[in-house]
Amino acid sequence: MAKIREDYENSWWPRFLRWLRGGSTRLDDQLQEELVESSEAHLLQSPEEAAQMERQAEERVQQALQDERNMYDHVHDWARLKGARLTRALYSILAVVTCFAIIYVLLRTTSFLPPFGDPDNPVNNEVSQRYIEAGMQETGAVNIVAGMILDYRAFDTLGESNVLFIAACSVLILLRISREKDGSQSAEQLLVEANDRMYEPKNDTILQHITKLLVPIVLLFGMYVIMNGHISPGGGFSGGALMGAALILYLNAFGFQKTERFFTFRVFQTVSLCALSFYAVSKAYSFFTGANHLWSFITPGTPGKLFSAGLIPYLNLAVGLVVCCTMYAFYTLFRKGDM
Amino acid sequence: MLEFIRFLLSAVLTLAGLFVLVSGVVGVFRFRYSMNRMHAAALGDTLGILCVLLGVMVAEGLTIATVKMLLVIITLWLTSPVASHLISRLEVTINDHLERHMNVVDKTAVAREKEGN
């Protein structure tokens, strides 16, 4: 690292920057000078003279430091007294102007919208008519929205889940603290773990009791929202978010030792990849056959039943698992750089 | 007559809840220290929500929606005080000048809290 930094300092661009700034800082130069001078002086002069020279050098350094401090104070005072007032005035004026501009733009846009509920509106075209009239028959989902996003437009939803997964991957690349090659914990990891929750209340009994009570209920409710996505409002995204929140709550109450027993980086990898691959493969099959599935297995079934609507419950489950894993992964990665 | 009493009851409950919520909001804005603010915020989360939802429940009658509202009340009463409790513990943990804002009775407990045990 130091070697690279030195190389960088000696390359032409930092040198040009330094030249632009008028050389290195005054204080650095002076200190350099003192070092050189005093080392020579020690060899040539008597102890008293050397001591005096040292004192002079010390004074000069102090003077330079004082100068810098004065300059800083000057700038700081200006910022505190005049600059702050100026910024605040400018800020409030700009805030009001921006606010009114946005209000104007939004109101102007609203005035161009077609009247609400008019049957001749451009939204009410043959597409939505088809969805509403034939949706339940074709997909088997009572919840038309689920039928739309997981059957008619399933490709779009695959993209959405992949966006989540890619976001988790980017955060992994940026924030994950790597282990040692032999799998043991690196020094950086140990440091982060020691500093984790240094300024937070730990092992709160009240929180732990409430968590014991709430987390199973929240997980169950999340599962219900996911599995009932084709019958009632809900689905993979909202249910997955609920389950992820339950996991985060559990982690906050009991710490990493407890969650590492069932949710490690490996689990995250396996669950996310399996869910996304299942989604991609099953939907690819569906697209490839032009929605002419194996009718005996992927059947609309009886609308309103739990296992109906063809692939929709399974796709909902896949999306929910991806969302749940991604939420939990985000939290842990931002907190300690690992899972 | 019964209908009118029901309407009156629900209106009174809802208005009482709104009053509590408004005073909570005023408190959050007027108080200057986080512990004081917490008091005001907790007021709205518990009593305010309770009164408003009770009012709505009375107006609704006994349906499945009423049971759901009861569940909302239970959930909020379970979670909101815990959140307040954690905020206050955090304040004790990170604030080095507690005695400037309040009367610290047990100094050793505060020190233990800062140690993190």
Interface residues (C-beta under 8 A of the other chain):
Chain A: R197 M198 Y199 E200 P201 K202 D204 I206 L207 I210 L213 L214
Chain B: T75 L78 T79 V82 H85 L86 R89 L90 V92 T93 I94 E113 G116 N117
